[in-house]
Amino acid sequence: MSYGVVGSKSGHLLVETLTGSGGTPSDAAFDRFQSVWGATWVPGRLTLTALHLTFMPHRVGRGSAMLKIDLRDLTGVELGAGVVQRTVGLRTPGHVGRLRCLGAPGLAEQVAALAEAAQHAPTRPPRGRAGLPAPEGAEHRPGLLPPGLPRVSGPG
């Protein structure tokens, strides 16, 4: 699965709290964003990848109030009403993030499709050889170099 940018759009984001707090990392991110910006429409740029949705506010003076949502945490994507600019609702167990932008119907379809794919994608295996059994006949001793690698020694 590629981690490249799928799409990017300018718009305004408003975060609404549904319950006290959800248990997902995305709900925690919504809480942090809302503690900085409150209940106002925040102008910025939304960037969508295959696994995450990132919103970067235009106002730099507010510190690091970037919002990063894991698409696997989304429980629903909604398309709101509007004449010129419609809203896309990004629902998690504890919050709804509403993005007001041009081209909202296409964005809603794209986010919904990527969220569905992300929820059905297998989780990543651990990095390196962690958790994998050692090859048959190989013994592990600290300081033992794999065959074919020269030993490097410093000056002196």
PALO-410019 format. One line per 8 residues: number of its first residue (from 0); for each residue x, y negated, z of N, C-alpha, C, O, CB. Coordinates in nm, 4 decimals, m for minus. Atoms other than C-alpha are relative to their C-alpha. Glycine has a CB too. Example, Ala and Ser with C-alpha at 12.3 -4.5 7.8 and 13.67 -1.06 7.14 Angstrom:
2
0	0.0890 0.1190 0.0000 1.2300 0.4500 0.7800 0.0900 m0.1200 0.0000 0.1936 m0.1181 0.0665 m0.0992 m0.0027 0.1246 | m0.0820 0.1190 m0.0060 1.3670 0.1060 0.7140 m0.0770 m0.1090 0.0730 m0.0261 m0.2198 0.0899 0.0414 m0.0462 m0.1415
END
This chain:
156
0	0.0846 0.1178 0.0000 0.0000 0.0000 0.0000 0.0886 m0.1234 0.0000 0.1827 m0.1325 0.0789 m0.0960 m0.0002 0.1217 | m0.0793 0.1211 0.0128 0.1390 m0.3379 m0.0992 m0.0395 m0.1005 0.1074 m0.1553 m0.1073 0.1485 m0.0169 m0.0610 m0.1396 | 0.0261 0.1020 m0.1008 0.1716 m0.6182 0.1536 0.0033 m0.1392 m0.0611 0.0030 m0.2379 0.0125 0.1014 0.0099 0.1134 | m0.0068 0.1288 0.0672 0.1849 m0.8971 m0.1080 m0.1281 m0.0795 0.0147 m0.2312 m0.0277 0.0575 0.0308 0.0194 m0.1455 | 0.1150 0.0906 m0.0088 m0.0494 m1.1934 m0.1206 m0.1001 0.0360 m0.1093 m0.0649 0.0444 m0.2270 0.0445 m0.1493 m0.0128 | 0.1078 m0.0337 0.0921 m0.3818 m1.1026 m0.2817 m0.0716 m0.1267 m0.0459 m0.1118 m0.1372 m0.1618 m0.0994 0.0973 0.0661 | 0.0683 0.1239 0.0343 m0.5374 m1.4485 m0.2715 0.0273 m0.1077 0.1030 0.0706 m0.0790 0.2147 m0.1496 0.0235 m0.0125 | m0.0200 0.1132 m0.0887 m0.5155 m1.7938 m0.1180 m0.1048 m0.1059 m0.0333 m0.1382 m0.1259 m0.1501 0.1447 m0.0573 m0.0131
8	0.1073 0.0964 0.0201 m0.7791 m2.0635 m0.0697 0.0051 m0.1074 0.1076 0.0360 m0.0787 0.2232 m0.1369 0.0699 0.0003 | 0.0121 0.1089 m0.0973 m0.8165 m2.4031 0.0972 m0.1439 m0.0049 0.0497 m0.2379 0.0235 m0.0246 0.0421 m0.1372 m0.0625 | 0.1338 0.0091 m0.0559 m1.1094 m2.4535 0.3288 0.0035 m0.0490 0.1431 0.1059 m0.0980 0.1907 m0.0693 0.1341 m0.0072 | 0.0142 0.0392 m0.1399 m1.2326 m2.5282 0.6801 m0.0472 0.1220 0.0786 m0.1331 0.1970 0.0323 m0.1000 m0.1203 0.0162 | 0.0335 m0.1158 m0.0823 m1.2567 m2.2709 0.9605 m0.0612 m0.0444 0.1319 m0.0136 m0.1384 0.1956 0.1243 0.0861 0.0254 | 0.0657 0.0208 m0.1292 m1.4889 m2.2676 1.2613 m0.0096 0.1354 0.0681 m0.0517 0.2329 0.0058 m0.1423 m0.0662 m0.0163 | 0.0054 m0.1260 m0.0750 m1.4654 m1.9987 1.5319 m0.1134 m0.0079 0.1011 m0.1216 m0.1023 0.1796 0.1358 0.0294 0.0715 | 0.1107 m0.0099 m0.0953 m1.7771 m1.8960 1.7255 0.0219 0.1239 0.0864 0.0623 0.2288 0.0362 m0.1384 0.0065 m0.0737
16	m0.0137 m0.1126 m0.0913 m1.7683 m1.6719 2.0330 m0.1360 0.0661 0.0185 m0.2350 m0.0004 0.0489 0.0582 m0.0455 0.1364 | 0.1246 m0.0753 m0.0168 m2.0324 m1.3980 2.0493 m0.0120 0.0555 0.1406 m0.1189 0.0476 0.2012 m0.0079 0.1136 m0.1014 | m0.0026 m0.0578 m0.1341 m1.9343 m1.2288 2.3766 0.1154 m0.0618 0.0757 0.1877 m0.1453 0.0212 0.0129 0.1554 m0.0047 | m0.1098 0.0535 m0.0805 m1.6905 m1.3047 2.6575 0.1330 0.0124 m0.0700 0.2026 m0.0873 m0.0893 0.0066 0.0701 0.1330 | m0.1210 m0.0223 0.0792 m1.4004 m1.1500 2.4703 m0.0065 0.1420 m0.0527 m0.0545 0.2327 0.0153 0.1309 m0.0240 0.0845 | m0.0050 m0.1336 0.0588 m1.3541 m0.8562 2.2390 0.1299 0.0674 0.0400 0.2191 0.0042 0.0965 m0.0132 m0.0062 m0.1540 | m0.1182 m0.0740 m0.0410 m1.0962 m0.5882 2.2907 0.1047 0.0155 m0.1076 0.2027 0.0870 m0.0867 m0.0395 0.1327 0.0469 | m0.0951 m0.0189 0.1092 m0.9128 m0.6180 1.9594 0.1039 m0.1121 m0.0005 0.0794 m0.2196 0.0543 m0.0735 0.0055 m0.1353
24	m0.0999 0.1072 0.0130 m0.5932 m0.8127 1.8843 m0.0532 m0.1199 m0.0797 m0.0129 m0.2336 m0.0551 0.1262 0.0544 m0.0673 | 0.0570 0.1104 0.0774 m0.7934 m1.0178 1.6322 m0.0897 m0.0875 0.0868 m0.0938 m0.2090 0.0678 m0.0792 0.0539 m0.1194 | 0.0812 0.0797 m0.0928 m1.0363 m1.1252 1.9067 0.0896 m0.0868 0.0882 0.0556 m0.2014 0.1180 m0.0886 0.0918 0.0876 | m0.0950 0.0789 m0.0789 m0.7378 m1.2364 2.1152 0.0539 m0.1167 m0.0831 0.0732 m0.2264 m0.0306 0.1167 0.0891 0.0498 | m0.0464 0.1072 0.0885 m0.6134 m1.4371 1.8145 m0.1077 m0.1069 m0.0159 m0.0770 m0.2261 m0.0154 0.0394 0.0567 m0.1378 | 0.1100 0.0967 0.0074 m0.9577 m1.5989 1.7771 m0.0082 m0.0824 0.1284 m0.0305 m0.2033 0.1223 m0.1339 0.0724 m0.0254 | 0.0025 0.0722 m0.1277 m0.9505 m1.6893 2.1505 0.1098 m0.1057 0.0065 0.0845 m0.2190 0.0477 0.0151 0.0979 0.1168 | m0.1113 0.0958 m0.0012 m0.6070 m1.8542 2.1177 m0.0275 m0.1169 m0.0942 m0.0042 m0.2324 m0.0588 0.1315 0.0697 m0.0393
32	0.0306 0.1045 0.0976 m0.7147 m2.0452 1.8056 m0.1068 m0.0942 0.0548 m0.0959 m0.2162 0.0419 m0.0466 0.0621 m0.1335 | 0.1097 0.0809 m0.0530 m1.0340 m2.1630 1.9745 0.0439 m0.0830 0.1205 m0.0087 m0.1922 0.1420 m0.1172 0.0895 0.0389 | m0.0478 0.0780 m0.1143 m0.8472 m2.2746 2.2877 0.0759 m0.1247 m0.0453 0.0774 m0.2252 0.0257 0.0898 0.0862 0.0893 | m0.0719 0.1160 0.0517 m0.6366 m2.5097 2.0732 m0.0936 m0.0954 m0.0731 m0.0876 m0.2165 m0.0518 0.1121 0.0446 m0.0932 | 0.0811 0.0838 0.0880 m0.8974 m2.6356 1.8265 m0.1421 m0.0240 0.0491 m0.2072 m0.1177 0.0028 m0.0055 0.0616 m0.1346 | 0.1365 0.0166 m0.0470 m1.2260 m2.5949 2.0148 m0.1008 0.0436 m0.1045 m0.0700 0.1257 m0.1910 m0.0249 m0.1437 0.0389 | 0.1075 m0.0370 0.0918 m1.5547 m2.5692 1.8262 m0.0141 m0.1053 m0.1093 m0.1189 m0.1686 m0.1218 m0.1334 0.0171 0.0759 | 0.0031 0.0962 0.1098 m1.4666 m2.7893 1.5282 0.0430 0.0688 m0.1293 0.1100 0.1719 m0.1265 0.0916 m0.1216 0.0304
40	m0.0445 m0.0495 0.1299 m1.4182 m2.7288 1.1565 0.1436 m0.0458 m0.0193 0.1715 m0.1657 m0.0177 m0.0925 m0.0509 m0.1166 | m0.1433 0.0287 0.0115 m1.0408 m2.7092 1.1077 0.0435 0.0184 m0.1454 0.0284 0.1274 m0.2007 0.0835 0.0921 0.0947 | m0.0450 m0.0151 0.1385 m0.8981 m2.7817 0.7607 0.1313 0.0780 m0.0066 0.2174 0.0641 0.0803 0.0170 m0.1380 m0.0661 | m0.1231 m0.0765 0.0143 m0.6298 m2.5453 0.6361 m0.0020 0.0889 m0.1224 m0.0865 0.0735 m0.2105 0.0238 0.0832 0.1226 | m0.0131 m0.0918 0.1132 m0.5237 m2.2703 0.3956 m0.0097 0.1432 0.0502 0.0564 0.1831 0.1461 0.1341 m0.0226 m0.0753 | 0.0193 m0.1411 m0.0297 m0.6380 m1.9104 0.4068 0.0844 0.0817 m0.0985 0.0798 0.0581 m0.2193 m0.1517 0.0394 m0.0085 | m0.0791 m0.0900 0.0836 m0.3985 m1.6437 0.2763 m0.0437 0.1425 0.0314 m0.0512 0.1827 0.1475 0.1543 m0.0191 0.0242 | 0.0515 m0.1357 m0.0146 m0.5223 m1.2903 0.2170 0.1004 0.1003 m0.0562 0.1443 0.0875 m0.1705 m0.1365 0.0146 m0.0708
48	m0.0832 m0.1104 0.0462 m0.3027 m0.9799 0.1954 m0.0822 0.1273 0.0121 m0.1987 0.1218 0.0517 0.1338 0.0101 0.0818 | 0.0724 m0.1263 m0.0054 m0.3997 m0.6138 0.1800 m0.0331 0.0415 0.1432 m0.1250 0.1208 0.1642 0.0808 0.1086 m0.0675 | 0.0222 m0.0402 m0.1387 m0.3821 m0.5839 0.5606 m0.0405 m0.1131 0.0944 m0.0994 m0.0871 0.1993 0.1229 0.0635 0.0518 | 0.0245 0.1112 m0.0911 m0.4164 m0.9338 0.7105 m0.0629 m0.1184 m0.0714 m0.0536 m0.1333 m0.1932 0.1293 m0.0427 0.0665 | 0.0561 0.1255 0.0445 m0.5994 m1.2607 0.6747 0.0617 m0.1062 0.0903 0.0473 m0.1000 0.2124 m0.1588 m0.0003 0.0058 | m0.0698 0.1025 m0.0771 m0.3993 m1.5667 0.7828 m0.0575 m0.1367 m0.0331 m0.0779 m0.1694 m0.1500 0.1520 0.0032 m0.0283 | 0.0475 0.1375 0.0190 m0.5306 m1.9210 0.8340 0.1015 m0.0937 0.0631 0.1296 m0.0850 0.1826 m0.1427 m0.0211 0.0624 | m0.0981 0.0969 m0.0472 m0.2756 m2.2022 0.8626 m0.0626 m0.1396 m0.0053 m0.0890 m0.1906 m0.1142 0.1310 0.0062 m0.0853
56	0.0587 0.1344 m0.0019 m0.4208 m2.5383 0.9743 0.0930 m0.1017 m0.0663 0.2151 m0.0865 m0.0632 m0.0306 m0.0431 0.1446 | m0.0788 0.1046 0.0641 m0.3082 m2.8486 0.7839 0.0677 m0.0897 0.1025 0.1771 m0.1400 0.0768 m0.0880 m0.0833 m0.0918 | m0.0565 0.0886 m0.1021 m0.2448 m3.0476 1.1013 0.1133 0.0717 0.0710 0.0905 0.1682 0.1438 m0.1085 m0.0450 0.1017 | m0.1161 m0.0673 m0.0565 0.1052 m2.9552 1.2079 0.0220 m0.0394 0.1454 0.0823 0.0371 0.2207 0.1240 m0.0316 m0.0818 | m0.0280 0.0514 m0.1329 0.1085 m3.1622 1.5273 m0.0632 0.0766 0.1141 m0.0381 0.0432 0.2299 m0.0435 m0.1381 0.0074 | 0.0702 m0.0714 m0.1062 m0.1061 m2.9126 1.7203 0.0759 0.1232 0.0485 0.0203 0.2027 0.1244 m0.1369 0.0407 m0.0479 | m0.0756 m0.1166 m0.0434 0.1685 m2.6550 1.7712 m0.0264 0.1190 m0.0891 m0.0693 0.1040 m0.2035 m0.0333 0.0344 0.1432 | 0.0149 m0.1215 0.0807 0.1520 m2.2992 1.6527 m0.1408 0.0555 0.0167 m0.1620 0.1515 0.0907 0.1056 0.1066 0.0399
64	0.1392 m0.0419 m0.0090 m0.2224 m2.2618 1.6105 m0.0407 0.0781 m0.1234 m0.1560 0.0718 m0.1660 m0.0913 m0.1208 0.0185 | 0.0309 m0.0831 0.1151 m0.1993 m2.0263 1.3136 m0.0864 0.1183 0.0461 m0.0718 0.1666 0.1583 0.1308 0.0495 m0.0696 | 0.0887 m0.1114 m0.0317 m0.4625 m1.7518 1.3053 0.0317 0.1163 m0.0931 0.0317 0.0996 m0.2151 m0.1494 m0.0419 m0.0123 | m0.0279 m0.1190 0.0802 m0.3760 m1.3997 1.1876 m0.0944 0.1108 0.0443 m0.0920 0.1541 0.1595 0.1494 0.0447 0.0138 | 0.1018 m0.1007 m0.0283 m0.6561 m1.1428 1.1659 0.0362 0.1291 m0.0727 0.0674 0.1278 m0.1918 m0.1412 m0.0497 m0.0424 | m0.0213 m0.1312 0.0605 m0.6031 m0.7717 1.1053 m0.1320 0.0423 m0.0652 m0.2362 0.0425 0.0004 0.0483 0.1063 0.1071 | 0.1229 m0.0351 0.0709 m0.8541 m0.6590 0.8417 m0.0664 0.1251 0.0574 m0.1866 0.1446 0.0394 0.0295 0.0208 m0.1475 | 0.0593 m0.1200 m0.0612 m0.9035 m0.3291 1.0290 m0.0903 m0.0348 0.1174 m0.1746 0.0459 0.1565 0.1098 0.0954 0.0466
72	0.0822 0.0422 m0.1137 m1.0594 m0.5272 1.3177 m0.1340 m0.0606 m0.0420 m0.2208 m0.0810 0.0429 0.0762 m0.1001 0.0833 | 0.1252 0.0606 0.0452 m1.3372 m0.6773 1.1023 m0.1130 0.1019 0.0035 m0.0993 0.2140 m0.0455 0.0157 m0.0572 m0.1418 | 0.1178 m0.0873 m0.0035 m1.6800 m0.5291 1.1682 m0.1016 m0.0402 m0.1056 m0.1952 0.0347 m0.1334 m0.0649 m0.0031 0.1384 | 0.0918 0.0432 0.1036 m1.8559 m0.7308 0.8996 0.0500 m0.1252 m0.0696 0.1233 m0.2055 m0.0120 m0.1371 m0.0243 0.0583 | m0.0285 0.1203 0.0782 m1.8185 m0.9911 0.6266 m0.1341 m0.0515 m0.0510 m0.2083 0.0223 m0.1158 0.1011 0.0291 m0.1195 | 0.1304 0.0568 0.0331 m2.1145 m1.2253 0.5714 0.0172 m0.1181 m0.0941 0.1192 m0.1869 m0.0908 m0.0750 m0.0433 0.1275 | 0.0020 0.1165 0.0872 m2.1981 m1.4826 0.3074 m0.1101 m0.0926 0.0479 m0.2273 m0.0549 0.0486 m0.0211 0.0403 m0.1492 | 0.0958 0.0957 m0.0526 m2.3671 m1.7925 0.4483 m0.0629 m0.0849 m0.1088 m0.0240 m0.0785 m0.2254 0.0663 m0.0884 0.1011
80	0.0728 0.0857 0.0933 m2.5997 m2.0418 0.2859 0.0779 m0.1275 m0.0267 0.1663 m0.1657 0.0499 m0.1394 m0.0334 0.0543 | m0.0618 0.1269 0.0348 m2.4943 m2.3608 0.1150 m0.0289 m0.0320 m0.1446 m0.0650 0.0561 m0.2226 0.1512 0.0031 0.0255 | 0.0256 0.0413 0.1372 m2.5330 m2.5608 m0.2030 0.1304 m0.0030 m0.0785 0.1427 0.0643 m0.1809 m0.0685 m0.1377 m0.0036 | m0.1274 0.0117 0.0698 m2.1790 m2.6521 m0.3048 0.1035 0.0904 0.0661 0.1651 0.1738 m0.0003 0.0486 m0.1468 m0.0013 | m0.0954 m0.0822 m0.0742 m1.9612 m2.4961 m0.0352 m0.0756 0.0947 0.0912 m0.1459 0.0517 0.1826 0.0979 m0.0880 0.0817 | 0.0625 m0.1006 m0.0855 m2.0846 m2.1728 0.1163 0.1019 0.0473 0.1018 0.2204 0.0160 0.0904 m0.0545 0.1194 m0.0835 | m0.0908 m0.0489 m0.1033 m1.9369 m2.0014 0.4207 0.0142 0.1509 m0.0106 m0.0773 0.2216 m0.0528 m0.0499 m0.0396 0.1402 | m0.0280 m0.1429 m0.0112 m1.7769 m1.6606 0.4611 0.0159 0.0285 0.1483 0.1042 m0.0283 0.2126 0.1289 0.0426 m0.0824
88	m0.0081 m0.0367 m0.1404 m1.8363 m1.5088 0.8053 0.0863 0.1226 0.0170 0.0630 0.2253 m0.0468 m0.1388 0.0244 0.0578 | m0.0907 m0.1105 m0.0303 m1.5589 m1.2858 0.9392 m0.0312 0.0461 0.1416 0.0077 m0.0186 0.2387 0.1515 m0.0426 m0.0149 | 0.0515 m0.0454 m0.1293 m1.7121 m1.0822 1.2213 0.0906 0.1063 0.0620 0.1272 0.2045 m0.0025 m0.1420 0.0552 m0.0160 | m0.0699 m0.0989 m0.0821 m1.5160 m0.8993 1.4932 m0.0932 0.0335 0.1162 m0.2003 m0.0264 0.1262 0.1410 m0.0539 0.0513 | 0.0905 m0.0317 m0.1110 m1.6633 m0.7407 1.8087 m0.0352 m0.1195 0.0900 m0.1439 m0.1223 0.1477 0.0616 0.1075 0.0841 | 0.0276 0.1102 m0.0912 m1.6365 m1.0687 2.0027 m0.0149 m0.1370 m0.0632 m0.0535 m0.2312 0.0060 0.1059 m0.0066 0.0984 | m0.0003 0.1322 0.0623 m1.6220 m1.3533 1.7485 m0.0502 0.0053 m0.1439 m0.0585 0.1113 m0.2059 0.1401 m0.0595 0.0039 | 0.0260 0.0189 0.1429 m1.7312 m1.4851 1.4113 0.0819 m0.1204 m0.0429 0.0684 m0.2290 0.0135 m0.1546 m0.0204 m0.0306
96	m0.0730 0.1104 0.0593 m1.4914 m1.6966 1.2092 m0.0705 m0.0376 m0.1293 m0.0902 0.0478 m0.2158 0.1498 0.0369 m0.0252 | 0.0711 0.0438 0.1202 m1.6710 m1.9034 0.9452 0.0935 m0.0876 m0.0818 0.1397 m0.1919 m0.0355 m0.1314 m0.0768 0.0362 | m0.0848 0.0754 0.0912 m1.4656 m2.0224 0.6495 m0.0873 m0.0658 m0.1054 m0.1576 0.0024 m0.1800 0.1067 0.0911 m0.0657 | 0.0769 0.0761 0.0985 m1.6252 m2.2978 0.4393 0.0944 m0.0374 m0.1139 0.1931 m0.1080 m0.0933 m0.0657 m0.1281 0.0642 | m0.0883 0.0244 0.1135 m1.4743 m2.3109 0.0898 m0.0755 0.0132 m0.1316 m0.1887 0.0617 m0.1348 0.1185 0.0967 0.0027 | 0.0539 m0.0217 0.1330 m1.5399 m2.3197 m0.2836 0.0314 0.1442 m0.0402 0.1355 0.1979 m0.0026 0.0591 m0.1026 m0.1032 | m0.0227 m0.1384 0.0423 m1.5747 m1.9753 m0.4414 m0.0202 0.1015 0.1111 0.0422 0.2076 0.1102 0.1384 0.0141 m0.0545 | 0.0233 m0.0871 m0.1147 m1.7040 m1.8178 m0.1204 m0.0559 0.1376 m0.0376 m0.0144 0.2361 0.0234 m0.0940 m0.0674 0.0953
104	0.0512 m0.1344 0.0319 m1.9026 m1.5331 m0.2864 0.1092 0.0968 m0.0467 0.1109 0.2130 m0.0061 m0.1068 m0.0103 m0.1072 | m0.1102 m0.0849 0.0459 m1.5938 m1.3988 m0.4629 0.0947 0.0350 0.1127 0.1427 0.1481 0.1207 0.0765 m0.0684 m0.1115 | m0.0880 m0.0253 m0.1137 m1.3832 m1.4353 m0.1482 m0.0624 0.1018 0.0950 0.0070 0.1898 0.1459 0.0302 m0.1307 0.0747 | 0.0678 m0.0937 m0.0892 m1.6436 m1.2513 0.0598 0.0086 0.1430 m0.0542 0.0340 0.2368 0.0215 m0.1471 m0.0410 0.0187 | m0.0108 m0.1337 0.0602 m1.6451 m0.9583 m0.1842 0.1409 0.0542 0.0122 0.1603 0.1718 0.0427 m0.0417 m0.0035 m0.1471 | m0.1386 m0.0421 m0.0061 m1.2662 m0.9484 m0.1899 0.0399 0.0404 0.1419 0.1046 0.1434 0.1606 0.0906 m0.1110 m0.0504 | m0.0326 m0.0315 m0.1394 m1.2312 m0.9560 0.1911 m0.0701 0.1288 0.0431 m0.0099 0.2126 0.1102 m0.0403 m0.1170 0.0933 | 0.0741 m0.1205 m0.0379 m1.5014 m0.6906 0.2341 0.0650 0.1253 m0.0601 0.0770 0.2274 0.0075 m0.1470 m0.0109 m0.0457
112	m0.0638 m0.1154 0.0647 m1.3311 m0.4578 m0.0162 0.1340 0.0326 0.0650 0.1646 0.1497 0.0879 0.0199 m0.0267 m0.1497 | m0.1297 m0.0238 m0.0640 m0.9869 m0.5039 0.1429 m0.0159 0.0501 0.1432 0.0617 0.1345 0.1880 0.0835 m0.1277 m0.0011 | 0.0235 m0.0474 m0.1367 m1.1263 m0.4577 0.4953 m0.0422 0.1459 m0.0006 0.0012 0.2238 0.0843 m0.1069 m0.0857 0.0697 | 0.0424 m0.1403 0.0121 m1.2952 m0.1342 0.3877 0.1190 0.0902 m0.0311 0.1329 0.1976 0.0275 m0.1076 0.0149 m0.1097 | m0.1187 m0.0792 0.0356 m0.9724 m0.0082 0.2294 0.0975 0.0089 0.1168 0.1573 0.1141 0.1393 0.0704 m0.0608 m0.1223 | m0.0926 0.0008 m0.1132 m0.7656 m0.1099 0.5345 m0.0486 0.0914 0.1116 0.0325 0.1543 0.1796 0.0180 m0.1422 0.0530 | 0.0527 m0.0856 m0.1065 m0.9982 0.0752 0.7722 0.0147 0.1478 m0.0337 0.0226 0.2312 0.0565 m0.1463 m0.0326 0.0260 | m0.0131 m0.1397 0.0399 m0.9667 0.3959 0.5700 0.1430 0.0390 m0.0328 0.1705 0.1559 m0.0601 m0.0874 0.0274 m0.1184
120	m0.1401 m0.0298 0.0291 m0.5913 0.3675 0.5106 0.0626 0.0690 0.1205 0.0282 0.0379 0.2345 0.0783 m0.1293 m0.0362 | m0.0668 m0.0645 m0.1134 m0.3703 0.5946 0.7202 0.0901 m0.0999 0.0717 0.1402 m0.1945 0.0109 0.0822 0.1222 m0.0471 | m0.0889 0.0882 m0.0743 m0.1713 0.4282 0.9946 0.1429 0.0295 m0.0420 0.1737 0.1387 m0.0898 m0.0179 0.0177 0.1538 | m0.1391 m0.0161 0.0423 0.1971 0.3758 0.9284 0.0726 0.0972 0.0917 0.0492 0.0988 0.2125 0.0724 m0.1355 m0.0016 | m0.0815 m0.0877 m0.0844 0.4403 0.6427 1.0462 0.1041 m0.0833 0.0735 0.1327 m0.1959 0.0329 0.0686 0.1112 m0.0845 | m0.1027 0.0762 m0.0715 0.7038 0.5367 1.2983 0.1209 m0.0237 m0.0896 0.1491 0.0550 m0.1799 0.0425 0.0736 0.1285 | m0.1183 0.0320 0.0794 1.0141 0.3714 1.1555 0.1150 0.0936 0.0335 0.1256 0.1440 0.1453 0.0421 m0.1451 0.0227 | m0.1173 m0.0842 m0.0212 1.3314 0.5712 1.1123 m0.0404 0.1455 0.0123 m0.1384 0.1886 m0.0483 0.0765 m0.0442 0.1245
128	0.0259 m0.1420 m0.0162 1.3388 0.9329 1.2175 m0.0722 0.0286 0.1317 m0.0827 0.1442 0.1726 0.1305 0.0783 m0.0066 | 0.0680 m0.0184 m0.1287 1.1498 0.8774 1.5431 m0.1203 0.0916 m0.0166 m0.2049 0.0702 m0.1034 m0.0441 m0.1358 0.0586 | 0.1135 m0.0898 0.0016 0.9098 1.1586 1.6072 0.0122 0.1147 m0.0993 m0.0691 0.2071 m0.0965 m0.1221 m0.0767 m0.0296 | m0.0180 m0.1083 0.0958 1.0400 1.3778 1.3243 0.0944 0.1044 0.0566 0.1910 0.0690 0.1243 0.0533 m0.0536 m0.1337 | m0.0901 m0.1020 m0.0513 1.1996 1.7112 1.4067 0.1344 m0.0058 m0.0724 0.1425 m0.0458 m0.1885 m0.0628 0.1394 m0.0148 | m0.1336 m0.0031 0.0604 1.5713 1.7487 1.3440 0.0056 0.1119 m0.1028 m0.0605 0.2144 m0.0861 0.1103 0.0194 0.1083 | m0.0126 m0.1060 0.0994 1.6684 1.9484 1.0345 0.0540 0.1271 0.0644 0.1295 0.1223 0.1614 0.0914 m0.0445 m0.1151 | m0.0409 m0.1282 m0.0555 1.7236 2.3158 1.0992 0.1515 0.0139 m0.0052 0.2138 m0.0135 m0.1078 m0.0671 0.1155 m0.0755
136	m0.1441 m0.0198 m0.0080 2.0771 2.3917 1.2117 0.0774 m0.1244 0.0380 0.1986 m0.1162 0.0584 0.0501 0.0503 m0.1294 | m0.0706 0.1230 m0.0359 2.1612 2.0310 1.2959 m0.0007 m0.0155 0.1506 m0.1024 0.0059 0.2166 m0.0642 m0.1235 m0.0679 | m0.0047 0.0262 m0.1434 2.2777 1.9526 1.6419 0.0277 m0.1480 0.0206 0.0978 m0.2102 m0.0592 0.1081 0.0878 0.0705 | m0.0151 0.1424 m0.0256 2.2668 1.6068 1.7928 0.0859 m0.0185 0.1236 0.0539 0.0293 0.2324 m0.1377 m0.0689 0.0174 | m0.0857 0.0378 m0.1117 2.5481 1.4799 2.0079 0.0270 m0.1488 m0.0118 0.0526 m0.1970 m0.1222 0.1335 0.0826 0.0014 | m0.0282 0.1429 0.0075 2.5986 1.1134 2.0982 0.1397 m0.0234 m0.0557 0.2348 0.0445 m0.0171 m0.0140 m0.0654 0.1383 | m0.1295 0.0341 0.0577 2.8796 0.9608 1.8949 0.0368 0.0834 m0.1212 0.1376 0.0560 m0.1863 0.1057 0.0147 0.1029 | m0.0296 m0.0859 0.1139 2.8658 1.2319 1.6278 m0.0496 m0.0678 m0.1269 m0.1676 m0.1010 m0.1377 m0.0648 0.1401 0.0171
144	0.0369 0.0645 0.1250 2.8688 1.0790 1.2802 m0.0559 0.1022 m0.0970 m0.0130 0.2175 m0.0969 0.1201 m0.0721 m0.0616 | 0.0480 m0.0902 0.1053 2.6703 1.2311 0.9957 0.1146 0.0349 m0.0956 0.2052 m0.0463 m0.1145 m0.1181 m0.0646 m0.0782 | m0.1091 m0.0375 0.0887 2.8917 1.4205 0.7521 0.0089 m0.0956 m0.1188 m0.0924 m0.1393 m0.1735 m0.0182 0.1439 m0.0489 | m0.0228 0.0852 0.1158 3.0456 1.2088 0.4796 0.0165 m0.1466 0.0342 0.0526 m0.2251 m0.0535 m0.1119 0.0152 m0.0956 | m0.0190 0.1400 m0.0384 3.0561 0.8813 0.6765 0.1345 m0.0146 0.0679 0.1655 0.0600 0.1608 m0.1142 m0.0492 0.0932 | m0.1317 0.0184 m0.0626 3.4033 0.7523 0.7614 m0.0152 m0.0660 0.1353 m0.1085 m0.1430 0.1582 0.0926 m0.0841 m0.0900 | m0.0026 0.0642 m0.1323 3.4825 0.6526 1.1177 0.0687 m0.1345 m0.0162 0.1777 m0.1428 m0.0729 0.0741 0.0895 0.1077 | m0.0560 0.1347 0.0098 3.5441 0.2788 1.1412 0.0607 m0.0360 0.1334 m0.0033 m0.0234 0.2378 m0.1079 m0.1042 m0.0418
152	m0.0639 0.0411 m0.1249 3.7921 0.1571 1.3955 0.0486 m0.1421 m0.0163 0.0804 m0.1850 m0.1272 0.1173 0.0948 0.0385 | m0.0412 0.1403 0.0030 3.8878 m0.1968 1.4832 0.1521 m0.0124 0.0031 0.2235 0.0878 0.0056 m0.0616 m0.0765 0.1180 | m0.1445 0.0213 m0.0039 4.2324 m0.3533 1.4899 0.0580 0.0451 0.1331 m0.0063 0.0377 0.2379 0.0331 m0.1473 m0.0245 | m0.0678 m0.0264 m0.1248 4.4791 m0.2359 1.7400 0.0273 0.1372 0.0247 0.0848 0.1711 0.1281 m0.0721 m0.0491 0.1077
END
